[in-house]
Amino acid sequence: MSHIEFKYGNSVIPFDYDDERFAILGRDIDRPALSDVEISERLDNPIDSAPLEDMVHPGETVLLVVPDATRQTACGQVVNLVVRRLIANGTAPHEISIIFATGIHRPVTDTEKETILTPFIVQRIKTSMHSPRDLMQIRRFGDAERGFPIQLHRSLIEHDHVVLIGGVTFHYFAGFTGGRKLVCPGLASAKTVSATHKLAFDCGKLDRRDGVGPGLLDGNAVHEAFMEAVAKINPSFAINTIVNDRGQAVDLLCGDWITSHRAACEKYAAHHVINITEKRDVVIVSCGGYPYDINMIQAHKALDAASRACNNGGTIIFLAECPDGLGRADFLDWFDAANSAALAEKLCEKYQVNGQTAWNLLKKAERFDVRIITSLDAATSEKMRLVPMQSLSRAIAKTKADLKGYILPNGSKFLLSEFNPR
């Protein structure tokens, strides 16, 4: 027997398993964290750009755009170094501002601010929060080619320089996180967020639009819409991190906001795409703990990954604590639909971002026997067509002992290649 500890929120769930029955997919690469010196070396050698200090002159203002609490990006270490370098270069602390790119997520708490940025930065640098429905914060930057309004936070044009600081992982329909996503949807109005996300869904066939999915950028309508919106403000610089299982930066690519992000995506994919030779009947998946399972809207991305390794009709055991609940108060309402087809029709009648997430989750619940270990109450899980289980051991005991399976300890981080019998 072998032993593994699944991350579950801020705790772990131990599991002893038979190597003959289960194969592990996607152990995170345990690379050492970059030191401050190593990060500084990368900041000194950006991609297709001058170093940030050569671009920012004394007296000019700088806006640092950072992720919210749903991301793990080693932002604190990076922001500390960037702020120190800017100040050493002649920028005054009051000329630097930080904004949390929350998109349509909830606001960042005071405790989370310190976790994301470190207490040192929070005490010394002005921070602000995006609110996608506060029209006083929003400015219009024209219309996109597809006709929707491009509405972004006004701070993007109230500073001389905009610097994007985020991490890169897979995203289930935008291709990858980070880069342009910090501005759109991160600092976009609710209307613009909805319009760009709607591009992921094809209402003609009531299914995901072709070209949209994890690891896909070229030909991805959602990614292209994000890029068009962000080009309106043309950020001065971007910093893209890749983190290990402990949330520490193990790589960093910076420079031009377009090419540095693309390079980071390519490097991330090179280490996080898993090629499987077969699908199996049982898949045990953990999101990777907090913040990947902070709520169901975030956690379901791991379920999406697990579905690529499981035979239709098979069992997925889904470990997702969800201490923040579902992520939206109205998320559960979508599951009033009789099935995913009915939900898709409702979605096309009146599109909402989280309705598409609900549809994606319901599709998985219909294809597989999804058993969930979670802090959500049983009634909530059951309404989402998930089978609540009190423990991992009980969930395993209800599967046939001769069925082969996979273990995905970090389901939110990896992309499993589609099974091709040829």
C-alpha positions in Angstrom: 0.0 0.0 0.0 1.0 3.6 -0.7 0.0 6.8 1.1 -1.0 10.2 0.0 -2.5 13.2 1.7 -5.1 15.2 -0.3 -5.2 18.9 0.4 -8.7 19.9 1.5 -9.1 23.5 2.4 -6.4 24.3 4.8 -6.2 20.7 6.1 -5.5 17.3 4.6 -7.3 14.0 4.0 -5.0 11.0 4.3 -5.5 8.0 2.0 -3.8 4.6 1.7 -4.2 3.1 -1.7 -3.2 0.1 -3.8 -0.6 0.9 -6.5 -2.0 -1.9 -8.6 -5.4 -0.3 -8.6 -4.7 3.5 -8.7 -2.2 5.5 -10.7 -1.4 9.1 -9.6 -1.7 11.8 -12.3 -0.2 15.2 -11.8 2.0 15.3 -8.8 3.1 18.9 -8.7 6.8 19.5 -9.6 8.5 20.2 -6.3 10.8 22.9 -7.6 12.5 25.2 -5.1 11.0 28.7 -4.7 12.8 31.6 -6.5 14.8 33.8 -4.2 14.4 37.6 -4.3 17.7 37.7 -6.2 16.4 35.3 -8.8 13.2 37.2 -9.2 15.1 40.4 -9.6 17.3 38.9 -12.3 14.2 38.0 -14.3 12.8 41.6 -13.7 16.1 42.9 -15.1 15.6 40.8 -18.3 12.0 41.2 -19.5 10.6 39.8 -22.7 10.1 42.3 -25.6 10.3 45.3 -23.2 12.6 47.6 -21.3 12.9 46.9 -17.6 10.1 48.5 -15.6 12.4 51.1 -14.0 13.5 52.3 -17.4 9.8 53.0 -18.3 8.7 54.7 -15.1 10.1 58.1 -14.4 10.0 60.0 -11.1 6.7 61.8 -10.6 4.8 59.3 -12.7 2.0 57.2 -11.1 1.9 53.4 -11.2 -1.1 51.1 -10.8 -0.3 47.5 -9.8 -3.2 45.1 -10.7 -3.2 42.0 -8.6 -5.5 38.9 -8.2 -8.1 38.4 -5.5 -8.3 35.6 -2.9 -9.3 32.9 -5.4 -5.8 32.8 -6.9 -2.4 31.5 -5.7 0.3 33.5 -7.4 3.2 34.4 -5.0 2.0 37.9 -5.4 3.3 39.1 -2.0 6.9 38.4 -2.8 6.7 39.9 -6.3 4.8 43.1 -5.2 7.3 43.7 -2.4 10.2 43.6 -4.8 8.5 45.7 -7.4 7.5 48.4 -4.9 11.0 48.5 -3.5 12.5 48.8 -6.9 10.2 51.6 -8.0 10.9 53.6 -4.8 14.6 53.1 -5.2 14.2 54.4 -8.8 12.6 57.6 -7.6 8.8 56.8 -7.5 7.3 58.0 -4.2 5.1 55.5 -2.2 2.0 57.8 -2.7 2.5 57.5 -6.4 2.0 53.7 -6.3 -1.5 52.2 -6.0 -2.7 48.6 -6.0 -6.1 47.4 -7.1 -7.5 43.9 -6.6 -8.9 42.4 -9.8 -12.0 40.8 -8.3 -14.1 40.7 -11.5 -17.6 39.6 -10.3 -16.1 37.8 -7.3 -16.8 39.0 -3.7 -14.5 41.7 -2.3 -11.2 40.8 -0.7 -11.3 40.8 3.2 -8.7 42.7 5.3 -7.1 39.4 6.3 -6.9 38.3 2.7 -5.3 41.6 1.7 -2.4 40.9 4.0 -2.1 37.3 2.8 -2.0 38.4 -0.8 0.2 41.4 -0.4 1.9 41.0 3.0 1.2 43.4 5.9 4.3 45.5 5.0 2.7 46.5 1.7 -0.9 46.9 3.0 0.4 49.3 5.6 2.4 51.4 3.2 0.7 51.4 -0.2 -2.8 52.5 -1.1 -5.1 49.7 -2.1 -8.5 49.7 -3.7 -11.2 47.2 -4.7 -13.0 46.8 -8.0 -16.8 46.7 -8.0 -18.2 45.7 -11.3 -21.6 47.3 -10.8 -20.4 50.6 -9.4 -20.9 52.9 -12.4 -18.9 55.7 -10.7 -15.8 53.4 -11.1 -16.4 52.4 -14.7 -15.4 54.1 -17.9 -16.4 53.1 -21.5 -13.6 52.4 -24.0 -15.8 52.0 -27.1 -17.3 48.9 -28.4 -15.7 45.5 -29.3 -15.9 44.1 -32.8 -18.6 41.7 -31.6 -20.7 44.7 -30.5 -20.6 44.6 -26.7 -19.4 47.7 -24.7 -15.9 47.6 -23.3 -16.3 49.0 -19.8 -13.3 49.0 -17.5 -12.2 50.5 -14.2 -11.4 54.2 -14.4 -8.1 53.8 -12.5 -6.6 52.2 -15.6 -6.6 55.6 -17.3 -5.9 57.6 -14.1 -2.3 56.3 -13.8 0.6 56.8 -16.1 1.6 53.1 -16.0 -0.4 49.9 -15.5 1.4 46.8 -14.3 -0.3 43.4 -14.3 1.0 41.0 -11.7 -0.6 37.5 -11.7 -0.1 33.8 -12.0 -0.6 31.3 -14.9 -2.7 28.1 -14.7 -5.2 26.5 -17.0 -8.7 28.0 -17.2 -11.6 25.8 -18.3 -12.8 28.1 -21.1 -10.4 31.1 -21.2 -7.5 28.8 -21.9 -5.2 30.2 -19.2 -5.5 32.5 -16.2 -3.4 35.6 -15.7 -2.2 38.3 -18.0 -5.1 39.9 -19.8 -7.6 38.4 -17.4 -6.5 40.7 -14.6 -8.1 43.6 -16.6 -10.8 41.7 -18.4 -12.7 40.3 -16.6 -10.8 41.4 -13.4 -11.5 45.1 -13.7 -14.4 45.0 -16.1 -18.0 46.0 -15.6 -20.6 43.3 -15.0 -22.0 43.9 -18.5 -18.6 43.4 -20.1 -17.8 40.4 -18.0 -21.1 38.8 -19.1 -20.7 39.6 -22.8 -17.2 38.2 -22.9 -18.0 35.0 -21.0 -21.1 34.4 -23.1 -18.8 33.8 -26.0 -17.8 30.5 -24.4 -21.3 29.1 -25.1 -22.9 28.2 -28.5 -26.6 28.8 -28.2 -27.1 27.2 -31.6 -26.0 23.8 -30.4 -26.6 24.4 -26.6 -23.0 23.5 -25.9 -19.5 24.8 -25.4 -18.3 26.9 -28.4 -15.7 25.3 -30.6 -12.2 26.5 -29.9 -13.0 27.3 -26.3 -11.3 25.2 -23.5 -8.4 24.8 -21.2 -5.0 25.3 -22.7 -6.5 27.0 -25.9 -5.6 30.5 -26.9 -5.5 30.7 -30.7 -9.1 30.7 -32.0 -10.6 31.0 -28.5 -13.3 33.6 -28.8 -13.2 34.4 -25.1 -9.5 34.9 -25.0 -9.7 37.1 -28.1 -12.4 39.3 -26.6 -10.3 39.7 -23.4 -7.3 40.7 -25.6 -9.3 43.3 -27.5 -10.6 44.9 -24.3 -7.1 45.1 -22.7 -5.6 46.5 -25.8 -7.7 49.6 -25.2 -5.5 50.5 -22.2 -2.2 48.8 -23.3 -0.6 48.0 -20.0 3.0 49.1 -19.6 4.3 45.8 -18.1 3.2 42.4 -17.0 4.6 39.9 -14.5 3.5 36.3 -14.8 4.4 33.7 -12.2 4.2 29.9 -12.0 3.9 28.5 -8.5 4.5 25.2 -6.8 2.2 23.2 -4.6 3.0 25.6 -1.7 2.1 28.7 -3.6 5.7 29.8 -4.1 7.0 31.2 -7.3 9.2 28.7 -9.1 9.3 30.6 -12.4 8.6 34.2 -13.5 8.3 35.7 -17.0 7.8 39.4 -17.4 7.8 42.2 -19.9 5.4 43.0 -22.8 1.8 42.2 -21.6 1.1 40.0 -24.6 4.3 38.1 -25.3 5.4 37.5 -21.7 2.0 36.0 -20.9 2.0 33.8 -24.0 5.5 32.6 -23.0 4.4 31.9 -19.5 1.4 29.9 -20.8 3.6 27.8 -23.0 6.0 27.1 -20.2 3.2 26.2 -17.8 1.6 23.8 -20.4 5.0 22.1 -21.0 5.0 20.9 -17.3 1.2 20.5 -16.6 -0.3 18.6 -19.6 -0.7 14.9 -18.8 -1.1 12.4 -21.6 -3.1 9.4 -20.6 -3.3 6.1 -22.5 -6.8 5.2 -21.2 -9.7 6.4 -19.2 -10.6 4.6 -16.1 -13.8 3.9 -14.0 -12.8 5.7 -10.8 -11.1 9.0 -10.4 -10.3 10.6 -7.0 -9.7 14.3 -7.4 -8.7 17.1 -5.0 -8.8 20.7 -6.0 -5.4 21.1 -4.3 -6.8 22.8 -1.2 -7.3 26.5 -0.5 -7.8 28.7 -2.4 -8.7 26.3 -5.2 -11.6 24.9 -3.3 -12.6 28.2 -1.6 -16.1 27.8 -3.2 -17.9 25.6 -5.6 -17.5 28.0 -8.6 -13.8 27.7 -8.2 -13.7 24.1 -7.1 -15.6 22.8 -10.1 -12.6 23.4 -12.3 -11.0 20.3 -10.7 -14.1 18.3 -11.5 -13.8 19.4 -15.1 -10.2 18.1 -15.2 -11.2 14.8 -13.6 -13.9 14.2 -16.2 -11.3 13.9 -18.9 -9.8 10.8 -17.2 -13.0 9.0 -16.3 -15.1 6.6 -18.4 -18.7 7.7 -19.0 -20.8 6.3 -16.2 -17.8 6.0 -14.0 -17.3 7.4 -10.5 -15.6 10.6 -9.6 -14.8 11.2 -5.9 -14.5 15.0 -5.5 -12.8 16.6 -2.5 -13.8 20.2 -2.2 -14.2 21.9 1.1 -15.9 25.1 -0.1 -15.7 27.1 3.1 -17.2 30.1 1.3 -20.1 28.1 0.1 -21.1 28.2 -3.6 -19.5 31.5 -4.5 -22.7 33.2 -5.4 -26.0 33.3 -3.6 -28.0 32.7 -6.8 -25.8 29.9 -8.1 -28.0 27.1 -6.7 -31.1 28.5 -8.5 -29.8 27.3 -11.8 -30.2 23.7 -10.6 -34.0 24.1 -10.6 -33.7 23.1 -14.2 -34.8 19.5 -15.0 -31.4 18.7 -16.7 -28.5 20.3 -18.4 -30.3 20.8 -21.7 -33.1 22.7 -19.9 -30.5 24.7 -18.0 -28.7 25.6 -21.4 -32.0 26.9 -22.8 -32.6 29.0 -19.8 -29.0 30.3 -20.1 -29.5 31.3 -23.7 -32.7 33.1 -22.8 -31.0 35.2 -20.2 -27.3 34.7 -20.0 -25.5 35.0 -16.6 -21.8 34.1 -16.1 -22.5 31.6 -13.2 -25.2 29.9 -15.2 -22.6 28.6 -17.5 -20.6 27.3 -14.6 -23.7 25.6 -13.3 -24.3 24.1 -16.7 -20.8 22.7 -16.9 -21.1 21.2 -13.4 -24.5 19.6 -14.2 -23.2 18.1 -17.4 -20.5 16.3 -15.4 -23.0 15.2 -12.7 -25.2 13.7 -15.5 -22.2 11.8 -17.2 -20.6 10.5 -14.0 -21.5 9.3 -10.5 -20.0 12.3 -8.7 -19.5 11.7 -4.9 -18.4 14.8 -3.0 -16.7 15.3 0.3 -17.4 18.8 1.3 -18.5 21.2 4.0 -21.6 22.1 2.0 -24.8 20.8 3.4 -26.3 17.6 1.9 -29.3 19.3 0.5 -27.2 21.7 -1.5 -25.0 19.0 -2.9 -27.9 16.9 -3.8 -29.6 19.7 -5.7 -26.5 20.0 -7.8 -26.9 16.2 -8.5 -23.8 15.4 -6.5 -23.8 12.6 -3.9 -22.6 13.8 -0.5 -20.3 11.4 1.4 -19.1 11.7 4.9 -15.6 10.4 4.2 -13.3 9.4 1.5 -13.1 5.8 2.9 -16.9 5.5 2.6 -16.9 6.8 -0.9 -14.2 4.3 -1.9 -16.0 1.5 -0.1 -19.0 2.0 -2.4 -17.0 1.3 -5.5 -16.2 -2.2 -6.9 -12.8 -3.2 -5.7 -11.7 -4.5 -9.1 -12.2 -1.2 -10.9 -9.1 0.6 -11.9 -8.7 4.3 -11.0 -6.7 7.5 -11.1 -5.7 9.9 -8.4 -5.5 13.6 -9.2 -4.1 15.4 -6.1 -4.0 18.8 -7.8 -7.0 18.7 -10.2 -7.1 22.5 -10.7 -3.6 22.7 -12.0 -3.4 20.0 -14.7 -4.8 19.4 -18.1 -5.4 15.8 -19.2 -5.2 15.1 -22.9 -8.3 13.8 -24.5 -8.2 10.0 -24.8 -7.6 8.9 -28.4 -7.9 5.1 -29.0 -6.0 5.4 -32.2 
